Amino acid sequence: MAYPQHLSAGEIEEFGREMDAIRNEVMDSRGDRDRQYILGVIRWQRSMALGGRIAMMLSLIVSPWGLLPVANWAAFLLLLLGGAVLLGLAKILENMEIGHNVMHAQWDWMRDPNIQSNTWEWDNVCPSDQWKHSHNVVHHTWTNVLGRDPDVGYGVLRVSDLQPWHRKYLLNPVINFILMMLFQWGVALHDLEMDKVMAGERRYDDIRPKLRRVGWKVWRQLRKDYLLWPLLASAFTLPVTLVLGLPVLSIAWAAFLTVAAGNFVANGIRNVWSNMIIFCGHFPAGVHHFLPEDVEGETRAQWYLRQLLGSCNIEGGKVFHILSGNLSHQIEHHLFPDVPSNRYPEMAPRVRALADRYGLPYNTGSFTRQFGSTTLRIWGFSLPGAAAAR
């Protein structure tokens, strides 16, 4: 492995033993406060989702095509957009602090049948079993190893000088924006490795079973957000339109489209935020990438070292960390992916102190700094000759 030259093999192994000690101490101390934390987050998430959907329903009463003779545009927009934002935040919580971490088996120790990694299906068009393979197994094993970690550019972006430049990378800024807006759809395709299918390295028949499962999950999500909830909104208007003699079909259709639009905005909020947090944890300046030969014969201690060098943190307050799924502590997450996420803030100072003692970089910065650095790097790597630290 290409590790920092100032460390001997013995020092790296001692570094690994100290990392193990931090992990074991936290894992041994799991208990009721952790249980209450995740149960509380789930209650908040479900309350926010329900509140957001109720607010969008109530917006129909004061909408220009709604149930009152005089429309109130301000109240309508406040309820509709406020509901969409609240639902978007609920989707962020479900995907990042709950779903992602549950699927990492962080909460399996509770033996709660409703919060188990092998049964949780998250609010996302990507099936959870495919996410666990592409993310937990592949990405966390081969973090930032070119050719083995599909998260290095996701098959469409150039994010490292170890990736040979091709003309297609001139579209880096455009593709980066598309990935941000359609993030959950990119996640759904991730485990299919469509780039290899298009390059002829895999056959379409090889991915057909996975593609069918993606189709099942896409239908489940679209049905919920763009059919069932909008239909419920239409039904909500029905009694009043019948009593007052209002045009039933036109108001029902307007209600359907209004709630569907609100759900679309909520999904967009989740997509943009998830993309920004995840990219800021993997692509800012100073992040290291590796070649397959660098990790041949890699020990656990060297794996710890690679996770430290290949991950980046984002500084912020408690609410920010929760809304990021504690992936603002990306370094700690990559070092200890099965440790409950609420423990990362208390582990971070210890990990940083250990890195400092061994003369190793600990890549952290404000959200503005990490996002700006990530964006500039992605734009810069669209051009030939761009270089950065491995």
Secondary structure, DSSP 8 states (H G I E B T S, - for coil): ----TTS-HHHHHHHHHHHHHHHHHHHHT--HHHHHHHHHHHHHHHHHHHHHHHHHHHHGGGSTTSSSSS--HHHHHHHHHHHHHHHHHHHHIIIIIIIIHHTTTTTGGG--TTS-TTT---SSSS-HHHHIIIIIIIIHHSTTBTTT-TTTGGGT---STTS---GGGGGHHHHHHHHHHTHHHHHHHHTTTHHHHHTTSS-HHHHHHHHHHHHHHHHHHHHIIIIIHHHHHHHHHHHHHHHHT--HHHHHHHHHHHHHHHHHHHHHHHHHHHHHHHHHTTSSTT---B-GGGGTT--HHHHHHHHHHT--EEE--HHHHHHTTTGGGHHHHHH-TTS-GGGHHHHHHHHHHHHHHTT----EEEHHHHHHHHHHHHHHTTSTT-----
